[in-house]
Amino acid sequence: MMKRNKNKVILSSIVVLLPMVIGLLIWNQLPKDVATHFSFNGQPDGYSSKEFAVFVLPLIVFVIHLFVSLL
């Protein structure tokens, strides 16, 4: 299935990793802790380090994306 949709997988992989690129571009403007979870009211109630938010979260989404693409 992935061979047949190779271009779509590549394009969607770029989109999934785009937040990492944007995070690197604005690295100096990011606070030490970034809000990563919000309540039903839209108020932040969970924070992560900017390293985790910029690198780890997009990589987790990317791995899940590749796993689902292979299925």
N, C-alpha and C positions, 0 to 999 in steps of 0.2 A: 504494500500500500504506500509506503514512504517513497519508493522509487517513482511511482506514478505521480505523486504530488511533491516532488523534490523542490520545485520552485516555490510552492506555497509554504513548505516547511522552512525553507531558508528565509523567506520574507517574514514569516511569523516569528522566527527565531530572532531576527533583527529587531522586530517590534518589541519582543519580550525583553531583550537586553538593552533597549534604548534608555530606560530609566537609569541604568548604570552609567551610561555615557553622559547623560544630563547631570547626574550626581557628581561625576568627576569634573564637569565643566563649572559647576557652581560650588565646588567643595569648600572654598574659603568662606562662602556666604552661609553655609549650613551651620546650625547650632550644634553644640556638642551632643545633645540628645534630641532625636527627631521623633515626633509623634507618629506612632505606627498602629495605634488602635484607637477607635473612637466610640463613644457611647451612642445610644439611640438619639440623643439630643444634638449630636455633632460635636460634642466636647471631647478633647483628647483625654484618654484615661490609660494609655499605655505608651511607654517611650522605649526607644532602642538607641544604641550609639549610632553615630552617623556612619561608621564603618560597616556595622551590621545592616543598616538600612540601605546603603548604597551598593554593597557587594553581595552580602549573603542572601537577602530577600530576592533580588532578581535572579541569582543563581539557583535558588530553590524553585522558583517559578519556571526557569529554563529547563531544569532537570525534569520537572513534572511535564512540561510541554513536550520534551523529547520522548519521554516514556509513553505519553498518550499518542504521539505521532507514530510511534513504532507499533502500537496496538492497531 
